[in-house]
Amino acid sequence: MSLIAYLRWGMIAVLAGAVGTYARDKKDNATNQAVDAGSFGVFIKGQRVVTESFTVQQENGNSVVKARLQETGGSGGAVQKSELQMTATGELVRYEWSDGSGSLVVTPNNEFLLEKITTATSSKPAEQPFLMPSTSAILDNNFFIHREALAWRYLATNCHTESGSLKCQQGPLEFGVLVPQDRTSMRVRMELAGREKITIRGTERELLRLNLLGESFSWALWVDEKDQFKLMRVLIADANTEVVRD
């Protein structure tokens, strides 16, 4: 079973109290299988500025997360695109990003992650190693589907059901992440804040809130436990930015 599918299906199994049996019994016979697909609207001060279209699927035993960013009102192709590939055990296989004028690739290299950066004026890629394990999460700029994948990982590894309610370990869970476009690594923390009623596109919904924290940022994420924990909304209050699933 692929990682992203495991995180989502595994979380459902955790909530049912049968993750071990589920993981043993589940057969992965499909070559390609969709896990999630859709788009996010990115709003700054209430105005839509970017649309992120994404797919998450199993491909030949790996998890493949693809995303494209399109500026609102723009003509032509995507502003940015990325593809994240992981093994069934959560290890990075390859990450690629491009924006038409430059590109980068991240791959494991022994005990390192190796990033290769190509620009329009470069004759050969520049290389930058990171002393990080291949299980480190990718949280690249502007791709909110990467935050959904991290939320699934947090819920699958840190939470369970008790008397019909979702329970998570006290305190935040810390993750090592790589931000390829910034060429930097960091530690982030995620924790469950609880259920909240919020209004999305004029409709009130009760969703699970997760807080994603770093040294210089604080984001609120809401996922729908009634729809396989899909990411529905992100609020970045300090930047007057809201992200909503279409």
TORBAPA-335455 format. One record per residue (C-alpha): residue number from 1; residue in one letter; y, x, z negated. Coordinates in nm, 4 decimals, always signed. Each point is the difference from the previous one (the first is absolute). Example, Ala and Ser with C-alpha at 12.3 -4.5 7.8 and 13.67 -1.06 7.14 Angstrom:
1 | a | -0.4500 | +1.2300 | -0.7800
2 | s | +0.3440 | +0.1370 | +0.0660
***
This chain:
1 | m | +0.0000 | +0.0000 | +0.0000
2 | s | +0.3444 | +0.1345 | +0.0885
3 | l | +0.2509 | +0.0830 | -0.2720
4 | i | +0.2652 | -0.2608 | +0.0693
5 | a | -0.2614 | -0.2715 | +0.0437
6 | y | -0.1671 | +0.1233 | -0.3181
7 | l | +0.3259 | -0.0115 | -0.1903
8 | r | +0.0581 | -0.3601 | +0.1039
9 | w | -0.3570 | -0.1282 | +0.0012
10 | g | -0.0790 | +0.2236 | -0.2983
11 | m | +0.2880 | -0.1564 | -0.1887
12 | i | -0.1388 | -0.3446 | +0.0724
13 | a | -0.3337 | +0.1212 | -0.1289
14 | v | +0.1643 | +0.1388 | -0.3141
15 | l | +0.1590 | -0.3367 | -0.0625
16 | a | -0.3421 | -0.1576 | +0.0385
17 | g | -0.1476 | +0.2563 | -0.2409
18 | a | -0.2476 | +0.1303 | +0.2568
19 | v | +0.1560 | +0.3000 | +0.1681
20 | g | -0.3061 | +0.2199 | -0.0370
21 | t | -0.2415 | -0.2505 | +0.1484
22 | y | +0.2489 | -0.0958 | +0.2686
23 | a | +0.0536 | +0.3585 | +0.1100
24 | r | -0.3758 | +0.0645 | +0.0134
25 | d | -0.0814 | -0.3174 | +0.1899
26 | k | +0.2873 | -0.0030 | +0.2465
27 | k | -0.1058 | +0.1113 | +0.3479
28 | d | +0.2481 | +0.1601 | +0.2351
29 | n | -0.1468 | -0.0876 | +0.3373
30 | a | +0.3208 | -0.0711 | +0.1869
31 | t | +0.1468 | +0.2827 | +0.2053
32 | n | +0.3500 | -0.1450 | -0.0287
33 | q | +0.1051 | -0.2581 | -0.2557
34 | a | +0.3490 | -0.1268 | -0.0804
35 | v | +0.1130 | +0.0177 | -0.3639
36 | d | +0.3682 | -0.0944 | +0.0265
37 | a | +0.2586 | -0.0457 | +0.2734
38 | g | +0.3524 | -0.1330 | +0.0220
39 | s | +0.3585 | +0.1111 | -0.0397
40 | f | +0.2662 | +0.0610 | -0.2614
41 | g | +0.3683 | -0.0758 | +0.0409
42 | v | +0.2285 | +0.2588 | -0.1583
43 | f | +0.3317 | -0.1432 | -0.1214
44 | i | +0.3029 | +0.1962 | -0.1240
45 | k | +0.2640 | -0.2101 | -0.1744
46 | g | -0.1706 | -0.3085 | +0.1414
47 | q | +0.0066 | +0.1144 | +0.3630
48 | r | -0.3227 | +0.0783 | +0.1841
49 | v | +0.0157 | +0.3552 | +0.1343
50 | v | -0.3608 | +0.1031 | +0.0712
51 | t | -0.3367 | -0.1656 | +0.0674
52 | e | -0.3188 | +0.1835 | -0.0944
53 | s | -0.3102 | -0.1167 | +0.1870
54 | f | -0.3309 | +0.1206 | -0.1398
55 | t | -0.3779 | -0.0187 | +0.0173
56 | v | -0.2634 | +0.1134 | -0.2498
57 | q | -0.3574 | +0.0147 | +0.1228
58 | q | -0.3361 | +0.1699 | -0.0143
59 | e | -0.0755 | +0.2232 | +0.2950
60 | n | -0.3363 | +0.1768 | +0.0139
61 | g | -0.0255 | +0.0264 | -0.3776
62 | n | +0.3595 | +0.1134 | -0.0588
63 | s | +0.3046 | -0.1955 | -0.1132
64 | v | +0.2828 | +0.0061 | +0.2530
65 | v | +0.3515 | -0.1138 | -0.0922
66 | k | +0.2410 | -0.0268 | +0.2937
67 | a | +0.3683 | -0.0929 | -0.0176
68 | r | +0.2957 | -0.0290 | +0.2379
69 | l | +0.3671 | -0.0331 | -0.0928
70 | q | +0.2421 | -0.1841 | +0.2281
71 | e | +0.3721 | -0.0271 | -0.0615
72 | t | +0.1345 | -0.3551 | +0.0066
73 | g | +0.1744 | -0.0633 | +0.3302
74 | g | -0.1312 | +0.3231 | +0.1457
75 | s | -0.1353 | +0.0212 | +0.3524
76 | g | -0.2972 | +0.2057 | +0.1032
77 | g | -0.2828 | +0.1425 | -0.2046
78 | a | -0.0563 | +0.0552 | -0.3672
79 | v | +0.2495 | +0.2044 | -0.1987
80 | q | -0.2872 | +0.1628 | -0.1890
81 | k | -0.3780 | -0.0258 | -0.0030
82 | s | -0.2704 | +0.1353 | -0.2275
83 | e | -0.3760 | +0.0061 | -0.0360
84 | l | -0.1852 | +0.0771 | -0.3233
85 | q | -0.3757 | +0.0663 | +0.0065
86 | m | -0.2151 | +0.0247 | -0.3138
87 | t | -0.3713 | +0.0320 | -0.0673
88 | a | -0.2100 | -0.2531 | -0.1888
89 | t | +0.0461 | +0.2097 | -0.3167
90 | g | +0.3799 | -0.0019 | +0.0235
91 | e | +0.0522 | +0.3482 | +0.1404
92 | l | +0.2664 | +0.0635 | +0.2601
93 | v | -0.1310 | +0.0627 | +0.3499
94 | r | +0.3316 | +0.0117 | +0.1861
95 | y | +0.3535 | -0.1332 | -0.0173
96 | e | +0.2314 | -0.0115 | +0.3010
97 | w | +0.3643 | -0.1022 | +0.0349
98 | s | +0.2422 | +0.0052 | +0.2928
99 | d | +0.3388 | -0.1415 | +0.0935
100 | g | +0.0327 | +0.0969 | +0.3656
101 | s | +0.1875 | +0.3229 | -0.0674
102 | g | -0.2330 | +0.1642 | -0.2492
103 | s | -0.3416 | -0.0342 | -0.1584
104 | l | -0.2107 | +0.1235 | -0.2865
105 | v | -0.3670 | +0.0178 | -0.0919
106 | v | -0.1598 | +0.0401 | -0.3450
107 | t | -0.3644 | +0.1055 | -0.0369
108 | p | -0.2137 | +0.1449 | -0.2806
109 | n | -0.0442 | +0.3776 | +0.0053
110 | n | -0.2425 | +0.1164 | -0.2689
111 | e | +0.1802 | -0.0647 | -0.3314
112 | f | +0.3311 | -0.0694 | +0.1725
113 | l | +0.1633 | -0.2679 | +0.2069
114 | l | +0.1553 | +0.1613 | +0.3060
115 | e | +0.2994 | -0.1596 | +0.1711
116 | k | +0.0957 | +0.1008 | +0.3548
117 | i | +0.3451 | -0.1029 | +0.1206
118 | t | +0.1079 | -0.0075 | +0.3655
119 | t | +0.3569 | -0.0563 | +0.1158
120 | a | +0.1486 | -0.0454 | +0.3461
121 | t | +0.1293 | +0.3576 | -0.0054
122 | s | -0.2982 | +0.1737 | -0.1602
123 | s | -0.2373 | +0.2098 | +0.2106
124 | k | -0.2766 | -0.0223 | -0.2618
125 | p | -0.0531 | -0.2174 | -0.3091
126 | a | +0.1361 | +0.1175 | -0.3341
127 | e | -0.2597 | -0.0044 | -0.2759
128 | q | +0.0387 | -0.0900 | -0.3665
129 | p | -0.2937 | -0.0009 | -0.2451
130 | f | -0.0206 | -0.2145 | -0.3140
131 | l | -0.2342 | +0.0869 | -0.2864
132 | m | -0.1308 | -0.3562 | -0.0282
133 | p | -0.3489 | -0.1525 | +0.0236
134 | s | -0.1005 | -0.2013 | +0.3059
135 | t | -0.0133 | -0.3127 | -0.2196
136 | s | +0.3798 | +0.0079 | -0.0442
137 | a | +0.1794 | -0.3122 | +0.1228
138 | i | +0.2338 | +0.0008 | +0.2985
139 | l | +0.3271 | -0.1832 | -0.0726
140 | d | +0.2147 | +0.0786 | +0.3003
141 | n | +0.3550 | -0.1214 | +0.0428
142 | n | +0.0558 | -0.3578 | +0.1139
143 | f | -0.3680 | -0.0974 | +0.0314
144 | f | -0.0570 | -0.2721 | -0.2572
145 | i | -0.3632 | -0.0515 | +0.0994
146 | h | -0.0633 | +0.3353 | -0.1738
147 | r | +0.1255 | -0.1637 | -0.3218
148 | e | -0.2490 | -0.2840 | +0.0463
149 | a | -0.2832 | +0.2526 | +0.0269
150 | l | +0.1149 | +0.1674 | -0.3221
151 | a | +0.0221 | -0.3378 | -0.1746
152 | w | -0.3594 | -0.0771 | +0.1025
153 | r | -0.1130 | +0.3364 | -0.1332
154 | y | +0.1773 | -0.0612 | -0.3306
155 | l | -0.1453 | -0.3496 | -0.0435
156 | a | -0.3526 | +0.1019 | +0.0984
157 | t | -0.0145 | +0.2974 | -0.2348
158 | n | +0.2077 | -0.1141 | -0.2969
159 | c | -0.0554 | -0.3745 | -0.0433
160 | h | -0.2715 | -0.2531 | -0.0799
161 | t | -0.0330 | -0.3638 | -0.0930
162 | e | -0.0337 | -0.1213 | -0.3556
163 | s | -0.0401 | -0.3706 | -0.0809
164 | g | +0.1225 | -0.0821 | +0.3468
165 | s | +0.3158 | +0.2122 | -0.0282
166 | l | +0.0858 | +0.3269 | +0.1666
167 | k | +0.0158 | +0.2877 | -0.2493
168 | c | +0.1166 | +0.3518 | +0.0735
169 | q | -0.0048 | +0.3088 | -0.2156
170 | q | +0.3100 | +0.0445 | -0.2117
171 | g | +0.2698 | +0.2174 | +0.1450
172 | p | +0.0574 | +0.1147 | +0.3562
173 | l | -0.2570 | +0.1771 | +0.2167
174 | e | +0.1222 | +0.3208 | +0.1638
175 | f | -0.0674 | +0.1067 | +0.3594
176 | g | +0.0711 | +0.3163 | +0.1936
177 | v | +0.1571 | -0.0886 | +0.3352
178 | l | +0.1275 | +0.1768 | +0.3092
179 | v | +0.3128 | -0.1112 | +0.1874
180 | p | -0.0492 | +0.1710 | +0.3387
181 | q | +0.3393 | -0.0789 | +0.1558
182 | d | +0.1748 | +0.1525 | -0.3014
183 | r | -0.2519 | +0.2881 | -0.0087
184 | t | -0.0418 | -0.0481 | -0.3720
185 | s | -0.2558 | -0.1026 | -0.2604
186 | m | +0.0577 | -0.1887 | -0.3225
187 | r | -0.1591 | -0.1925 | -0.2829
188 | v | +0.0489 | -0.3761 | -0.0114
189 | r | -0.1045 | -0.2604 | -0.2551
190 | m | -0.1122 | -0.3580 | +0.0490
191 | e | -0.0457 | -0.2687 | -0.2615
192 | l | -0.0645 | -0.3734 | -0.0159
193 | a | +0.3008 | -0.1973 | -0.1242
194 | g | -0.1728 | -0.3406 | +0.0120
195 | r | +0.0327 | -0.3261 | +0.1902
196 | e | +0.3414 | -0.1170 | +0.1123
197 | k | +0.1335 | -0.3004 | +0.1848
198 | i | +0.2226 | +0.1127 | +0.2849
199 | t | +0.1491 | -0.1669 | +0.3055
200 | i | -0.0979 | +0.1312 | +0.3430
201 | r | +0.1625 | -0.1591 | +0.3065
202 | g | +0.0967 | -0.3043 | -0.2054
203 | t | -0.3429 | -0.0572 | -0.1562
204 | e | -0.0807 | +0.0732 | -0.3634
205 | r | -0.3221 | +0.1955 | -0.0508
206 | e | -0.1789 | +0.1529 | -0.2973
207 | l | -0.0954 | +0.3595 | +0.0775
208 | l | -0.1112 | +0.3121 | -0.1834
209 | r | +0.2753 | +0.2531 | -0.0533
210 | l | -0.0674 | +0.3721 | +0.0057
211 | n | +0.2598 | +0.2640 | -0.0820
212 | l | -0.0029 | +0.3215 | +0.2046
213 | l | +0.1947 | +0.2758 | -0.1743
214 | g | +0.1051 | +0.3539 | +0.0850
215 | e | +0.2451 | +0.2508 | -0.1400
216 | s | +0.2858 | -0.1423 | +0.2057
217 | f | -0.1076 | -0.3506 | +0.0988
218 | s | -0.1319 | -0.3291 | -0.1343
219 | w | -0.1555 | -0.2580 | +0.2317
220 | a | -0.1416 | -0.3446 | -0.0732
221 | l | -0.3005 | -0.1141 | +0.2067
222 | w | -0.1516 | -0.3485 | +0.0066
223 | v | -0.3569 | -0.0633 | +0.1197
224 | d | -0.1841 | -0.3290 | +0.0485
225 | e | -0.3193 | -0.0129 | -0.2058
226 | k | -0.0909 | -0.3260 | +0.1796
227 | d | +0.0103 | +0.1752 | +0.3380
228 | q | -0.1976 | +0.3208 | -0.0609
229 | f | +0.2911 | +0.1777 | -0.1694
230 | k | +0.2085 | +0.0333 | +0.3135
231 | l | +0.3462 | +0.1453 | -0.0488
232 | m | +0.2536 | -0.2816 | +0.0353
233 | r | +0.3318 | +0.1420 | -0.1176
234 | v | +0.1662 | +0.3256 | -0.1037
235 | l | +0.3343 | +0.0274 | -0.1755
236 | i | +0.1959 | +0.3265 | -0.0115
237 | a | +0.2917 | -0.1153 | -0.2119
238 | d | +0.1917 | +0.3285 | -0.0004
239 | a | +0.0137 | -0.0033 | +0.3810
240 | n | +0.0687 | -0.3741 | +0.0400
241 | t | -0.3219 | -0.0125 | +0.2038
242 | e | -0.2656 | -0.2731 | +0.0157
243 | v | -0.3226 | +0.0056 | +0.1985
244 | v | -0.1788 | -0.3292 | +0.0726
245 | r | -0.3246 | -0.0715 | +0.1840
246 | d | +0.0652 | -0.2163 | +0.3059
***
